[in-house]
């Protein structure tokens, strides 16, 4: 956490991205003004992660995780649908939650 930005949090991955299930060639590259590039996981991986985290919660009470997946889905555009379906299935999530209710 950065003290000037307490609402933002970052996790740095030290092992294989998403336990080696991520296709790193699909990463989102962002060129930095100061030089260099920051690579974020693919939209599909981020969506799968949110849906799997929701599935792992007891009582299914963390609806913000599905809301986050839905926002990512809306922002992404041009998703690889086959990759998305595979990643959600691998992570134990429910793809239908992107389009339905969680209550």
Backbone torsions as a table, in degrees:
resi	resn	phi	psi	omega
1	UNK	NA	136.2	177.4
2	UNK	-96.9	132.2	-176.1
3	UNK	-61.7	-26.7	178.7
4	UNK	-82.0	-12.6	-177.3
5	UNK	-136.8	67.6	-173.9
6	UNK	-67.1	-15.6	-179.4
7	UNK	-86.3	-6.5	-178.9
8	UNK	-110.1	138.3	177.0
9	UNK	-131.2	147.8	-179.9
10	UNK	-129.9	144.2	172.2
11	UNK	-119.3	130.5	176.5
12	UNK	-98.9	128.5	-176.9
13	UNK	-88.2	128.1	179.4
14	UNK	-107.3	-12.8	178.3
15	UNK	-114.2	-168.4	178.5
16	UNK	-60.0	135.1	-178.5
17	UNK	-59.8	125.0	-178.1
18	UNK	50.4	48.3	178.3
19	UNK	55.5	31.8	177.2
20	UNK	83.3	2.9	-178.4
21	UNK	-87.7	-12.8	-178.1
22	UNK	-79.8	141.8	172.4
23	UNK	-90.1	100.1	-174.2
24	UNK	-62.5	-20.8	178.5
25	UNK	-69.9	-14.3	179.1
26	UNK	-92.0	3.6	-178.1
27	UNK	-58.4	154.4	-179.3
28	UNK	-96.2	111.9	-179.5
29	UNK	-89.0	132.1	178.1
30	UNK	-123.9	119.3	177.2
31	UNK	-80.0	132.5	-178.4
32	UNK	-93.6	141.4	179.2
33	UNK	-57.8	-36.6	-178.4
34	UNK	-77.0	-0.9	-177.6
35	UNK	105.1	154.8	-179.7
36	UNK	87.0	-176.9	-178.1
37	UNK	-141.0	145.6	175.1
38	UNK	-111.3	129.0	178.8
39	UNK	-111.1	122.8	177.5
40	UNK	-101.9	157.4	176.3
41	UNK	-60.6	157.1	177.6
42	UNK	-60.3	150.4	177.3
43	UNK	-51.2	-44.6	-176.6
44	UNK	-60.3	-39.8	178.8
45	UNK	-67.1	-40.3	179.3
46	UNK	-65.0	-41.8	178.0
47	UNK	-63.7	-47.1	179.4
48	UNK	-59.6	-40.0	179.3
49	UNK	-62.2	-45.4	-179.6
50	UNK	-63.9	-43.6	-179.4
51	UNK	-66.9	-37.1	179.4
52	UNK	-71.5	-35.4	176.6
53	UNK	-64.5	-38.3	176.1
54	UNK	-62.9	-44.9	-178.6
55	UNK	-62.8	-29.4	-177.3
56	UNK	-80.8	-10.5	-176.6
57	UNK	-81.8	133.3	175.2
58	UNK	-67.4	134.6	176.1
59	UNK	79.6	-3.8	177.1
60	UNK	52.4	39.3	-174.7
61	UNK	-96.1	-1.5	-176.9
62	UNK	-97.7	68.0	-175.1
63	UNK	-66.0	-19.7	178.8
64	UNK	-63.1	-25.9	178.1
65	UNK	-66.6	-41.6	176.5
66	UNK	-69.0	-39.5	176.8
67	UNK	-59.0	-41.3	178.2
68	UNK	-63.7	-42.2	178.4
69	UNK	-61.5	-41.1	179.6
70	UNK	-64.7	-41.4	178.5
71	UNK	-63.9	-44.4	178.2
72	UNK	-60.0	-42.6	179.6
73	UNK	-60.6	-42.5	-179.7
74	UNK	-69.4	-37.5	-178.8
75	UNK	-72.8	-32.2	-167.9
76	UNK	-64.4	-60.0	-174.7
77	UNK	63.5	141.2	176.6
78	UNK	63.4	35.2	-180.0
79	UNK	-69.3	150.8	171.8
80	UNK	-83.9	98.7	-173.1
81	UNK	-61.2	-38.9	179.1
82	UNK	-64.7	-42.4	178.6
83	UNK	-65.1	-42.3	178.7
84	UNK	-59.9	-48.9	-179.9
85	UNK	-59.6	-43.2	-179.3
86	UNK	-64.5	-45.5	-177.5
87	UNK	-66.0	-40.7	178.5
88	UNK	-64.2	-44.0	179.5
89	UNK	-63.5	-43.3	179.8
90	UNK	-60.8	-36.4	-176.5
91	UNK	-89.5	-1.4	175.9
92	UNK	80.4	19.9	178.6
93	UNK	-88.6	-179.8	-179.3
94	UNK	-124.4	104.7	-177.1
95	UNK	-61.0	-29.0	-178.1
96	UNK	-64.1	-20.7	179.6
97	UNK	-64.4	-21.5	177.6
98	UNK	-64.7	-24.5	-173.2
99	UNK	-116.9	-5.3	-176.3
100	UNK	-123.4	-167.8	-179.1
101	UNK	-93.7	153.3	178.9
102	UNK	-108.1	3.9	-178.7
103	UNK	-102.3	NA	NA
